[in-house]
Amino acid sequence: MNQDRNYALPYGARGMDFENFSWEIRPDGKVHFFAKEDGGAHWTLHPGSRSGVLDFHETSVDENGTRSHKTLFMMNVEDVESLLNEVGLVLAPGLLQQFRPLNLRWVRRRRITIVRDPSSTPAEVAAVTYENRRKRLQFDPQKIQQALEDAISPDDLLVMADGSFRLMAIRRWGTRWLGVGLKATDRSGVTHLLWARPEELVEFGERAQEVIRETAMKYLIPAENYSKYLSL
């Protein structure tokens, strides 16, 4: 069955191409990840629609052209929701704590430049990408550069679509990235402007990886049991 129309990416694309790697969702639901500089190696996330087991494995090719497969982890599909809920209860509050209210008077006083993230909405993604011959999205460097050079005024934040933006200090002696901003409208229609420092988000991301790793270990199927599912 052709599932192209179910994908949310622009142009009906099934994945994305970056400089060093790419990913693609196949019509059968499998997700493939490709490392462009790793001798043809790729990784596959199997949704487990038949076996009931989420399977992530590596396919590598040696110098003789022989393929080999290695299972990296397995997890029961029914446990995925529990894992996400448990991780979310820990990480969601922590992530929100990294952001603080953005005062537009402070932005004006400090002469901070605001640049809209060109991938905040599907329409913006479509404006800076194109579909290549593999049906994957690829960013147009010139359009990305142009989007990052188009500054908006503080007042524009109040009327733009919800999404993310950058806070930049652009001076004669150089440009400094001050923070990541978010515009979000709640259910009552109230607009919220928030921002966080990049170094704080990086530090939080490192802590989040450890939380995810430790939590996932409780749900992963032991390696000695892989053989029960590989033939399904």
C-alpha positions as CSV (number, residue, x, y, z in Angstrom):
1,M,0.0,0.0,0.0
2,N,1.3,3.4,-0.9
3,Q,1.3,5.6,2.3
4,D,3.0,8.7,0.8
5,R,-0.1,10.9,1.5
6,N,0.1,10.1,5.2
7,Y,3.4,11.7,5.7
8,A,3.4,15.3,7.1
9,L,6.5,16.4,5.2
10,P,6.1,18.9,2.3
11,Y,5.9,17.6,-1.3
12,G,4.9,14.2,0.0
13,A,8.5,13.4,0.9
14,R,9.2,10.3,2.9
15,G,12.4,11.5,4.7
16,M,15.1,14.1,4.8
17,D,18.7,14.3,3.5
18,F,21.4,16.1,5.5
19,E,25.1,16.5,4.9
20,N,26.2,13.4,6.8
21,F,23.1,11.3,7.3
22,S,19.6,10.8,6.1
23,W,16.4,9.1,7.2
24,E,13.4,7.8,5.4
25,I,10.0,6.2,6.3
26,R,9.3,3.3,4.0
27,P,5.7,2.4,2.9
28,D,5.7,-0.6,5.2
29,G,6.3,1.7,8.2
30,K,10.0,0.9,8.8
31,V,12.3,3.9,9.4
32,H,15.7,3.7,7.8
33,F,18.7,5.9,8.9
34,F,21.7,6.2,6.6
35,A,25.3,7.3,7.5
36,K,26.8,8.7,4.3
37,E,30.4,8.2,5.4
38,D,30.2,4.8,6.9
39,G,30.6,2.4,4.1
40,G,27.0,1.9,3.3
41,A,25.9,1.1,6.8
42,H,22.3,1.8,7.8
43,W,20.0,1.3,10.7
44,T,16.4,0.2,10.7
45,L,13.6,0.8,13.2
46,H,11.0,-1.9,12.7
47,P,7.5,-0.9,14.1
48,G,6.7,-4.4,15.1
49,S,3.2,-4.4,13.5
50,R,3.3,-8.3,13.3
51,S,5.6,-9.4,16.1
52,G,4.5,-6.8,18.7
53,V,8.2,-5.9,19.2
54,L,9.9,-2.7,18.3
55,D,13.3,-3.7,16.8
56,F,16.2,-1.5,16.0
57,H,19.1,-3.1,14.1
58,E,22.2,-2.2,12.2
59,T,23.1,-3.4,8.7
60,S,26.8,-3.1,7.7
61,V,28.8,-4.1,4.7
62,D,32.4,-5.3,4.9
63,E,35.1,-4.7,2.4
64,N,34.1,-7.9,0.5
65,G,30.5,-6.7,0.1
66,T,29.1,-9.1,2.6
67,R,26.1,-7.8,4.6
68,S,25.7,-8.4,8.3
69,H,22.9,-7.6,10.7
70,K,23.1,-6.7,14.4
71,T,20.2,-6.1,16.7
72,L,20.8,-3.1,18.9
73,F,17.7,-3.2,21.0
74,M,14.2,-4.7,21.2
75,M,11.2,-3.5,23.2
76,N,7.6,-4.6,23.4
77,V,5.4,-2.2,21.5
78,E,2.9,-2.1,24.4
79,D,5.7,-0.8,26.6
80,V,6.5,2.2,24.4
81,E,3.7,4.3,25.8
82,S,4.7,3.6,29.3
83,L,8.3,4.5,28.6
84,L,7.3,7.8,26.9
85,N,5.0,8.7,29.8
86,E,7.6,7.9,32.4
87,V,10.3,9.9,30.6
88,G,7.8,12.8,29.9
89,L,6.9,13.1,33.6
90,V,10.6,13.8,34.4
91,L,11.7,15.8,31.4
92,A,8.8,18.0,30.5
93,P,8.9,20.0,33.7
94,G,12.6,20.2,33.5
95,L,12.5,21.5,29.9
96,L,9.9,24.2,30.8
97,Q,12.1,25.4,33.6
98,Q,14.8,26.3,31.1
99,F,12.6,28.9,29.6
100,R,11.7,32.3,31.1
101,P,9.3,35.0,30.0
102,L,10.6,37.3,27.2
103,N,10.3,41.0,27.9
104,L,10.0,42.9,24.6
105,R,11.1,46.1,26.3
106,W,14.4,44.3,27.2
107,V,14.7,43.2,23.6
108,R,14.4,46.7,22.3
109,R,16.6,48.2,25.0
110,R,19.4,45.8,24.2
111,R,19.0,46.1,20.5
112,I,18.6,42.4,20.1
113,T,17.9,41.0,16.6
114,I,15.1,38.5,16.2
115,V,15.4,35.8,13.5
116,R,12.5,33.5,12.8
117,D,13.3,29.7,12.7
118,P,12.8,28.8,9.0
119,S,11.5,25.3,10.0
120,S,8.8,26.3,12.6
121,T,5.8,25.4,10.3
122,P,5.3,23.1,7.4
123,A,4.9,26.1,5.1
124,E,8.3,27.5,6.2
125,V,9.9,24.1,5.8
126,A,8.6,23.9,2.2
127,A,9.9,27.4,1.5
128,V,13.6,26.4,2.2
129,T,13.6,22.8,0.9
130,Y,13.1,20.8,-2.2
131,E,12.4,17.1,-2.9
132,N,15.3,15.2,-4.4
133,R,15.2,12.1,-6.6
134,R,15.0,9.8,-3.5
135,K,11.8,11.5,-2.4
136,R,13.6,13.0,0.6
137,L,13.6,16.7,1.6
138,Q,16.9,18.6,1.2
139,F,17.6,22.1,2.5
140,D,18.5,24.8,0.0
141,P,21.6,26.5,1.5
142,Q,20.8,29.8,-0.2
143,K,17.2,29.9,1.0
144,I,18.3,28.9,4.5
145,Q,20.9,31.7,4.6
146,Q,18.3,34.2,3.3
147,A,15.8,33.2,5.9
148,L,18.4,33.5,8.7
149,E,19.3,37.0,7.5
150,D,15.6,38.3,7.5
151,A,15.3,39.9,10.9
152,I,11.8,40.7,12.3
153,S,10.8,43.4,14.7
154,P,9.7,42.6,18.3
155,D,6.2,43.6,17.5
156,D,6.2,41.0,14.7
157,L,6.5,38.3,17.3
158,L,2.9,39.0,18.5
159,V,1.4,38.4,15.1
160,M,3.5,35.6,13.7
161,A,2.4,32.0,13.8
162,D,3.4,30.0,16.9
163,G,6.9,28.7,16.5
164,S,10.6,29.3,17.4
165,F,13.0,32.1,16.8
166,R,16.6,33.1,17.6
167,L,17.8,36.0,19.7
168,M,21.0,37.5,18.2
169,A,23.3,40.2,19.2
170,I,24.6,41.6,15.9
171,R,27.4,44.2,16.3
172,R,30.2,45.6,14.2
173,W,32.7,43.2,15.8
174,G,30.6,40.1,15.3
175,T,27.4,38.2,15.9
176,R,26.5,36.3,19.1
177,W,23.7,33.9,19.6
178,L,21.9,34.9,22.8
179,G,19.0,32.5,23.0
180,V,16.2,30.3,21.7
181,G,12.8,31.9,21.7
182,L,9.3,30.3,21.6
183,K,5.9,31.8,20.8
184,A,3.0,29.7,22.0
185,T,-0.7,30.4,22.3
186,D,-2.6,28.6,25.0
187,R,-6.2,27.2,24.8
188,S,-7.6,30.4,26.1
189,G,-6.0,32.4,23.3
190,V,-3.3,34.0,25.4
191,T,0.1,34.5,23.7
192,H,3.2,33.6,25.6
193,L,6.8,34.6,24.6
194,L,9.6,32.6,26.2
195,W,13.3,32.3,25.8
196,A,16.3,30.1,27.0
197,R,20.0,30.4,26.8
198,P,21.6,27.9,24.3
199,E,24.2,26.6,26.9
200,E,21.4,25.8,29.3
201,L,19.5,23.8,26.7
202,V,22.6,21.9,25.8
203,E,23.2,21.1,29.4
204,F,19.6,20.0,29.8
205,G,19.9,17.8,26.7
206,E,22.9,16.0,28.1
207,R,21.0,15.3,31.3
208,A,17.9,14.2,29.3
209,Q,19.9,11.6,27.4
210,E,21.0,10.0,30.7
211,V,17.4,9.9,32.0
212,I,16.2,8.4,28.7
213,R,18.9,5.8,28.8
214,E,18.4,4.8,32.4
215,T,14.6,4.6,32.0
216,A,14.7,2.6,28.7
217,M,16.8,0.0,30.3
218,K,13.8,-1.1,32.4
219,Y,11.8,-1.8,29.3
220,L,14.3,-3.3,26.9
221,I,14.1,-7.0,26.1
222,P,17.3,-8.9,27.3
223,A,19.6,-9.8,24.4
224,E,19.4,-13.5,25.2
225,N,15.7,-13.4,24.3
226,Y,16.2,-11.8,20.8
227,S,16.0,-15.1,19.1
228,K,12.3,-15.6,20.1
229,Y,11.3,-12.6,18.0
230,L,13.7,-12.5,15.1
231,S,11.8,-15.2,13.2
232,L,8.4,-13.5,13.6
